[in-house]
Amino acid sequence: MTKKSASAAHVHRAMWSISVLTLAGVLLACLIPPIVGGEETNFVPHAAVKESEGSVTTQTELMALDQENWQRPQSAFKWIAMARDINIPWDTFGRQGWMTDDAYVEPVDPGVSAFSPDTEIFYLVFAVSALDAPSQYRAAWFHMPDGQTPSKELTGTDALTMEMNEKAGYLEIYRPDGGWKKGKYLVKLYFESPGQELYDPNVIGTMKFTIAD
């Protein structure tokens, strides 16, 4: 073997070794879950997320907020509670609880989720970190005729625009024209730009309530 051919053979073996190592690295990356901050991160698709024992967990179910243990951070909220009424600690002007130096809203009977058909209105009360730009929180609620699947028909919606540095708010869930249909309802909570239309990618959590005698 000449010096020239020996050199070519050496280069060929080196390139083959690099290709094998590259392929091994790709396979290893596929097998090891991504690590963020020292913990495994599992990415979930938008629709059906996982299947266990024949049941499918949907994105809506994964976004369900804990309505009983509400005094803790959840989603974009420091806390959020469904309540029968609200208290406003200080005098305000405009919408109740708004436009003061440090507006605050207290939930009355927080954690409730069952209401009678004659209920005119109840509230979603929440606290957030101070905003760095005007933003809009919205609630939209849908009847679930079978107790599980929300109707495509919107029952009602309420939106609240919060200015910079506001830290507390509430949304009103009110009785629709024609009265409540008995059964369960799904509430979708949105964080969006002021004036924006309903857009599902803006949903940051869901809650449920029941209308019954």
Salt bridges, closest charged atoms under 4 A:
ASP66 OD2 - ARG72 NH2 3.32
ASP109 OD2 - ARG84 NE 2.74
GLU120 OE2 - ARG175 NH2 2.59
ASP158 OD2 - ARG95 NH2 3.27
GLU192 OE2 - ARG138 NE 2.74
ASP200 OD1 - LYS188 NZ 3.45
ASP213 OD2 - LYS182 NZ 2.49
